[in-house]
Amino acid sequence: MEKENGQTDSTEELETAVSNNGENTVENTEENGSYSVRRYKKGVWITILIIAVLITAGYLGGAFFYRNHFFFGAEIGSFSCSNMTADEAREKIKNDVENYKFTFYEKDGSEEYVTGKEIDLKCSPVENIDELMSQQNPFLWITGIKTYSLPLKAEVTFVKDTLYNRITQLSFSKASIDGAKNAVAGIYYENGQYRVTDSSAGNVVSINDVYQRAKAKIKGLYLGMSLEKEGCYIGLDGEDTVKGVLNLANRLVSSKITYKRGEENIVVDGNTIKDWVVIGEKSVKLNDEKIREFVGTLAEKYNTIGKERVFKTSGGSEVTVSGGDYGWKINSDKEAAELSGLVWNGETTEREPVYIQRAQAHGAKCDVGNTYVEVSIGAQHLWYYKDGNKILETDLVSGDPTKRRATPTGIYRLKYKDRNVTLKGADYETPVSFWMPFNGGVGMHDATWRASFGGNIYKGYGSHGCVNLPYSVAKKIYENISSGDPVVVY
C-alpha cells in the first residue's frame, strides 16, 4: 500500500509538473503570437509609407517634369507633342509641316494621299505653343494620360485649285467619274422627271464634298480623313456631275407655260419639253431647232393674216372672207427665244406669244372684233361700227370690175389717215379731203364729184379701186377711225 501510495504520489507529482509546464508553454505561445501580429502590422505600415513616399515623389517628379513639357498624349492640332517641351513641339510641327501628307482613307481599306509640297502648303510659325504650355497645370499631369487635342493657331495657305485637281486624279475620284459617265448615259424620263437607272449605288463619292472637307481639314493641318465617316460616299444621283445634270434637266421639265388665246389654252409642260432636252456627258441643253418647230406650229394655229374667216354681215348672214393683211402674226424668232428662256429658268406662267401684228380679238371664226368698217361690194353699201355700236351706214361706189379695177376683197388694216391729199394715177389727179388707205393705193375717201352712190354705178362708172363715199360720211369715219382698224371687204 505504501508502495502503491508512493507510486501514486510520484505519478501525481509528474502530472502536476507536466500540467505546470503546459501552462507555461501556452503562455509563451500567446506572447509570441501577439508579438508576431504587432510586427506584421508594423511592416504593413512601413510598406504603405514607403509606397506613399514613392507615389508622392513620383507625382511631384511628374509635376516638376510637366512644368515645361506637354502632357503625355498631347496633340497640338493633329501633331503629337507628347512629353515635349515648347521648343521641341515647335520644331516637331515645323518638320511635320515640311513633310506634310494628308491621307484619304477609303471604304475598302485603301489609302491615298496628297502631300503638302504638291499643293504648295505653307504654314506660319505656330503662335500659341507657349500660351498652351502656360495654360497647362503641371499638378494635373496625371489626368493627361490619354490622347487629347489642343488648338493650333497658325496661318496655313495652299493652292486650292491644285488641291481640287489633285483630288480628281485619285483612284476613288476616277472611279466616281467613270460611274457618273455611265449614270448620265442612262438617265431617263418617267412620270414628269428624269431619273438615274441605279441611284442606290453607294460606291461613288461627291468630289466636291471631298474637296470641301479636305480643304477645311488641311487648313487646320489635320493629317487625314475617312471618306466614309465624312459622308462622302453617295448614290449615283448624288454624284456632282450626275446631280448637276439631273437638277438642271428636272428644272427644265418642271416648267409650265400656258398660252392663252381667248377661251383656248395650249400648255407646254414636261411632256412636251422632254423632247427638247438634250443631255450630254456633262451638260444639258435645249434643242433650239425643236423649239422653233413648236413655235412654228403655234404660229400656224395662231396666225390669221390672209386666212379664211367666217364673217357675220350686218344683214345677219355669214360670208367667208379670205385675203388681206389684217390679223394676228407671231414673231417666231423672238417667241422661240422667249420660250427657251422661260423653260431654262423653270418658269410656270401664263403668256401670249410675241406678235409682229395684233388683231382686235381672238375668235373661233373671226378676229375682227367690234370696231370695223364693213364694205359689201354686191350691195354697194358700207357700215361703220365702233365698240359694237353702229356709227353710220351709207351707199358707196367701189372699183369698176368691167375695167379690171375692182376693189380687192379681204380683211385689211387701215394703214393711216390723212387730210387734203391729191390722188394720182396714170390718167388722173384727184384732190380729196379725207384719205384713208387700207390696201396700198386703195382706200376710202370722199368723192364730191359724184352726185349719187350705190346701185350698179360701179359697173362701168366705178372708181380705180377705191371706195368712194359722200363727203359727210367720209368726214365722220375719218374723225372716228384709227390706224390698224379692220376694213372688211366682201
PETALIN-V773535 format. One record per backbone hydrogen bond with DSSP energy under -1.0 kcal/mol. NH is the residue of the N-H (numbers start at 0). CO is the residue of the C=O. E is the energy in kcal/mol with one decimal. If there is no record, write none. Layout:
nh	co	e
NH	CO	E
NH	CO	E
This chain:
nh	co	e
4	0	-3.8
5	1	-3.9
6	2	-3.3
7	3	-2.8
8	4	-2.5
9	5	-2.1
10	6	-2.6
11	7	-2.3
12	8	-2.3
13	9	-2.4
14	10	-2.8
15	11	-2.5
16	12	-2.5
17	13	-3.0
18	14	-2.7
19	15	-2.4
20	16	-2.5
21	17	-2.3
22	18	-1.8
23	19	-1.7
24	20	-1.7
25	21	-2.3
26	22	-2.1
27	23	-2.2
28	24	-2.5
29	25	-2.5
30	26	-1.9
31	27	-2.6
32	28	-2.8
33	29	-2.1
34	30	-1.7
35	31	-2.1
36	32	-2.3
37	33	-2.1
38	34	-2.3
39	35	-2.5
40	36	-2.8
41	37	-1.8
42	38	-1.8
43	39	-2.3
44	40	-2.3
45	41	-2.1
46	42	-2.5
47	43	-3.0
48	44	-2.4
49	45	-2.6
50	46	-2.9
51	47	-3.0
52	48	-2.6
53	49	-2.8
54	50	-3.4
55	51	-3.0
56	52	-3.0
57	53	-3.2
58	54	-3.4
59	55	-3.1
60	56	-2.7
61	57	-2.8
62	58	-2.8
63	59	-2.5
64	60	-2.6
65	61	-3.2
67	64	-1.2
69	83	-3.0
73	70	-1.8
74	147	-2.0
75	78	-2.6
76	149	-2.9
78	75	-1.9
80	73	-2.7
82	69	-1.3
83	80	-1.9
88	84	-2.8
89	85	-2.6
90	86	-2.4
91	87	-2.5
92	88	-2.7
93	89	-2.1
94	90	-2.4
95	91	-2.7
96	92	-2.6
97	93	-1.8
98	94	-1.3
99	96	-1.6
101	113	-3.2
102	222	-2.4
103	111	-4.3
104	224	-2.7
105	109	-3.0
108	105	-1.7
111	103	-2.0
113	101	-2.4
115	99	-2.6
118	114	-1.1
120	115	-3.2
121	156	-2.8
123	154	-2.2
126	152	-3.1
131	127	-2.5
132	128	-2.3
133	129	-2.4
134	130	-1.5
135	132	-1.0
139	136	-2.2
140	137	-1.5
142	139	-1.8
143	140	-1.7
145	143	-2.3
147	72	-2.0
149	74	-3.7
156	121	-2.7
158	118	-2.7
162	158	-2.0
163	159	-2.6
164	160	-2.7
165	161	-2.6
166	162	-2.5
167	163	-2.0
169	166	-1.5
173	169	-2.3
174	170	-2.6
175	171	-1.5
176	172	-2.7
177	173	-2.4
178	174	-2.2
179	175	-2.3
180	176	-2.1
181	177	-1.9
182	178	-2.1
183	179	-3.1
184	180	-2.1
185	181	-1.0
186	183	-1.5
187	194	-2.1
189	192	-3.0
192	189	-1.3
194	187	-3.0
205	231	-1.7
209	205	-2.7
210	206	-2.6
211	207	-2.7
212	208	-2.5
213	209	-2.8
214	210	-2.8
215	211	-1.7
216	212	-2.2
217	213	-3.0
218	214	-1.8
219	215	-1.0
220	217	-1.7
221	216	-2.7
224	102	-2.2
226	104	-2.5
229	225	-2.2
230	227	-1.4
231	226	-2.6
233	203	-2.7
237	234	-2.2
238	235	-1.1
242	238	-4.0
243	239	-2.5
244	240	-2.7
245	241	-3.1
246	242	-2.9
247	243	-2.2
248	244	-2.8
249	245	-2.9
250	246	-1.7
251	247	-2.0
252	248	-2.0
254	251	-1.4
255	346	-2.4
256	267	-2.6
257	348	-2.7
258	265	-3.3
259	350	-1.5
260	263	-3.3
263	260	-2.3
265	258	-2.6
267	256	-3.0
271	268	-1.5
272	268	-3.1
273	269	-2.5
274	271	-1.3
275	272	-2.5
276	272	-1.0
277	284	-3.0
279	282	-3.2
284	277	-2.8
286	275	-3.0
287	285	-1.1
290	286	-1.7
291	287	-2.4
292	288	-2.0
293	289	-2.1
294	290	-2.5
295	291	-2.3
296	292	-2.0
297	293	-2.5
298	294	-2.8
299	295	-2.3
300	296	-1.5
301	297	-2.9
302	298	-3.4
303	327	-1.9
304	327	-1.3
306	303	-1.8
308	320	-2.6
309	364	-1.5
310	318	-3.4
312	316	-3.2
315	312	-1.7
318	310	-2.9
320	308	-2.8
322	305	-1.4
325	410	-2.3
328	356	-2.2
330	353	-3.2
331	329	-1.3
334	330	-2.7
335	331	-2.4
336	332	-1.8
337	333	-2.6
338	334	-2.9
339	335	-2.3
340	336	-2.0
341	337	-2.1
342	338	-2.4
343	339	-2.5
344	340	-1.6
345	342	-1.6
346	341	-2.5
348	255	-2.2
350	257	-2.6
355	328	-3.0
356	328	-1.6
360	366	-1.2
371	384	-1.6
372	485	-2.2
373	382	-3.1
374	487	-3.4
375	380	-2.7
380	375	-1.6
381	393	-3.0
382	373	-2.4
383	391	-2.7
384	371	-2.9
385	388	-3.2
387	369	-3.1
388	385	-2.1
390	383	-2.8
391	383	-1.4
393	381	-2.4
395	379	-1.8
396	467	-1.5
399	462	-2.3
403	400	-1.4
404	399	-2.8
409	488	-2.8
410	322	-1.9
411	486	-2.4
413	484	-2.2
414	436	-2.3
417	434	-2.7
419	432	-1.6
420	431	-1.5
422	429	-3.8
424	427	-2.9
429	422	-3.6
431	420	-3.3
434	417	-3.1
435	443	-2.3
437	441	-2.7
438	441	-2.4
441	438	-1.9
443	435	-2.5
444	466	-1.9
446	468	-2.3
449	446	-1.7
453	395	-1.7
456	453	-1.3
458	455	-1.4
459	457	-1.4
460	456	-1.6
461	457	-1.2
462	397	-2.1
466	442	-2.7
467	396	-2.9
468	444	-2.2
473	469	-2.7
474	470	-2.5
475	471	-2.0
476	472	-2.6
477	473	-2.5
478	474	-1.9
479	476	-1.2
480	476	-3.0
483	413	-2.9
484	481	-1.9
486	411	-2.6
487	372	-3.4
488	409	-2.9
489	374	-2.3
